[in-house]
Amino acid sequence: MNYAQLLTGPADTDATPIHPLTHHEILSLVQPFTRRGYQVDLAATDRIARRLMFKPVMHDEAGQGGIDATELLQLDSSRPGQHVLIRNLTLANGLAATLETQGDDIDRLLQRIQTVLPQQQFRTVEGTVIALSYRLTASKTPQVGDATVQRVLLRGEAEVAGFRVVLRGAQVRGYPAEIDITPRTQGVPLPEDLLAVIGWAWSPLRKSKAGFTGKVQVRGQEPERSPRVEAALERTVAHLARTLTRPPAAYYETLRGARWKVTFRRAIPALFFGGLIAGAASLTLIDVPQDSIFNLLLMGAPPLLMFGAFGMRETPSLEIPPLPRRWKATWLPEPEAAPSQMEAQTT
């Protein structure tokens, strides 16, 4: 294999032409679903893209330990011998959670999806519902030899006091999960240390096009990583539910110490490099022998420091963090004006 093939992949990969779904193929694909009571929706099915859609199934089980949600199944057979089955669950308030898995056996994929109950994808924290989206993967255990199903968290979403909070799980090992906070009303300000006060794993907020974005570092690998990310999401939602439903003055008073700790933490990279510069300047006042081991260490320290800094996945930002002053702006929704006041303003 030459260099071009390494970049583009083998020439015979997915070379088999994909034709639109025929009527006989649809009949063979829907058999496992028909046996379990699902009905194909031919009007919503995309035959050219080889995507089967099924009619919605209503879950009315809130009083029986379940949830009230609308279930939609989607089967994607665009690749030869491979199928992707996706279950979409939508609550009445629009909050949605997905569950996806892929493989070559449709019957086994459907069994894998049905092992996760709909209520397992929704949790309530501080009165706020969190929707969890997963990917189901099969892995063989060397002790038993059978395939076990693992749930990998892809996304978590919640609506907190007029803000849409979305966590996207990291798909690459060692990288943090990203948290997007989008206000329902554009232009609503939030303090930079809103998430960082939770703990060292949470980063300060940065402004984005839609709102704000932050990160949370969760160590480990699957299957232990996803439960840790879920726990971090629950802590985040609980903190936001307690904070964004109260005036900003309460945030300043109750978390004053935590905000000062965040300020010091953000200043550590600048203090570190400032100390290196001060130390290098002070060496000019000391006479170091040329044949000393200390001189050799000084000559090799700069490239080692550069290698360590650029080798980090998350390069620390050199900044002078602002002091945790009292937050004057408000994130609470403005009260609607009374009809009498509106009429007085118009007259």
Secondary structure, 3 states (H helix, E strand, C coil): CCHHHHHHCCCCCCCCCCCCCCHHHHHHHCHHHHHCCCCECCCCCECCCCEEEECCEEEECHHHCCCEEEEEEEEEEEECCEEEEEEEEECCCCCEEEEEEEECCHHHHHHHHHCCCHHHHEEEECCEEEEEEEEEEEEECCCCCCEEEEEEEEEEEEEECCEEEEEECCCCCCCCEEEEEEECCCCCCCCCCCCHHHCCCECCCEECCCCEEEEECCCCCCCCHHHHHHHHHHHHHHHHHHHCCCCHHHHHHHCHHHHHHHHHHHHHHHHHHHHHHHHHHHHHHCCCCCCCHHHHHHHHHHHHHHHHHHCCCCCCCCCCCCCCCCCCCCCCCCCCCCHHHHHHHHC
